[in-house]
Amino acid sequence: MASDISRRKFLSTGAKAAIGLTIIPSTVLGKNFGHVAPSDKLNIAAVGIGGMGHANIKQVEKTENIVALCDVDWRYAKGVFDRFPDAKKYWDFRKMYDEMGKSIDAVIVATADHTHAIVSADAMTMGKHVYCQKPLTHTVYESRLLTNLAKKHKVATQMGNQGSSAEGVNLVCEWIWNGEIGEITKVEAFTDRPIWPQGLNAPEKIDKIPKTLDWDLFTGPAKMRPYNALYTPWNWRGWWDYGTGALGDMACHILHPVFKGLKLGYPTSAQGSSTMLLQDCAPQAQYVKLVFPARDNMPKVSMPEVEVHWYDGGLKPNMPAGWPQGKSMNDAGGGVIFHGTKDTLICGCYGVNPWLLSGRKPNAPKVCRRVETSHEMDWVRACKEDASSRVLTASDFSEAGPFNEMVVMGVLAVRLQNLNKELLWDGQNMKFTNINPNEEIRILKKDDFKIVDGDPKFNKIWTDPINAQEFAQELIKHNYRDGWKLPDMP
């Protein structure tokens, strides 16, 4: 009672001016105010600002307040630090949350893949809205956790697959749902990535850690390994401890219209293959097949079982019959082919430029919400709306979480390919059902190929046999390094 009276008095007497605040944090106003300050500006913190984080900040800085910046590499982040001299600077996001939690409304997360989950999860448990770069998480379990935490804490969320806010994805979905393509039982997709090193042995040289890099904080929940300049910045994408390779990087852009348009859920099986698969580094090229069960039919089209095929590293699907001669399949970094019973639908990366192989021009009704601003600013809009009436963003965690499970399932299929079987998946319980308790797997630690006296010498160094169930479980849900812990699953 006293708290309610004081809050009403605070609002009615203009205490904002009385105490000299430019912005009143949402925590002062309470949850009923939807985390919106009277100034209608959010206090935003950003974690991981040297790369995509900078691009995300640029989209929101003109209308919102950037109050805190955090990065483990202050040389890489220097330009952003310099642009916001009034923002408080941090190495460790946990210290930032401890010191500034009450004055932050929302957090942009653009760290390496392996720390997306812990930075985002801690923010949401504090009631902060979260914009997280893709892939949403490093593992299936982390994706499920962020999905559930966002629902529990009723915060506004967005994954950084910006194509989901663009017209191409809308059109793909509307054409499919209107029955323009017919029943779709096969989809093929590819990317022209990687454009960073993959297929490498782990470096044996130990480099001196730069003074501007906190290697312990970069490593975060992953196992500690000696520093080498090859790992970061940016090249971390190709290393399993920190990234998810070309598939994790680009499938979040390329497969989103597939997941949304076909209303997919958990796959029932997965298979993967690749160029040489090493213990520490993603392969140069990968192929994945995921099978999804039939879904509920829509008014104008049924949703039968569908196979989704993924290619990267220079691999591409065959051109379907009738493909225009001389036309590249690569559009903006990749492409998708929906094989339907009535027509074939093609779009590029991010869902751009959809078209039908027949040449028809569909006239499907517009049923998808159009985003009239940037992907980031649509998230800002959602942050300022009350949770009870909020219009969800185009990649809200309620969709991005299950979708990201699909993406990292492809990573699992590749990393478990040495089991030499189609992996059967129980999505609800997050486990494979056909890996036997005593089954073992060996993983290639190093490829020591040499030419000796003109002859090739193959010297492949393998791990000792590893329990396959335990290895698979570690990929599904990581065992974090001491000192790092996720919140409990709601």
Secondary structure, 3 states (H helix, E strand, C coil): CHHHHHHHHHHHCCHHHHCCCCCCCHHHHCHHHCCCCCCCCCEEEEECCCCHHHHHHHHHCCCCEEEEEECCECCCCHHHHHHCCCCEEECCHHHHHHHHHHHCCEEEECCCHHHHHHHHHHHHHCCCEEEECCCCCCCHHHHHHHHHHHHHHCCCEEECCHHHHCHHHHHHHHHHHCCCCCCEEEEEEEECCCCCCCCCCCCCCCCCCCCCECHHHHHCCCCCCCCCCCCCCCHHHHECCCCCHHHHHHHHHHCHHHHHHCCCCCCCEEEEEECCCECCECCCCEEEEEEECCECCCCCCCECCEEEEEECCCCCCCCCCCCCCCCCCCCCCEEEEEEECCCEEEEEHHHCCCEECCCCCCCCCCCCCCCCCCHHHHHHHHHCCCCCCCCCCCCCHHHHHHHHHHHHHHHHHHHCHHHCCCEEEECCCCEECCCCCCCEECCEEEECCEEECCEEECCEEECCCEEHHHHHHHHHCCCCCCCCCCCCCC
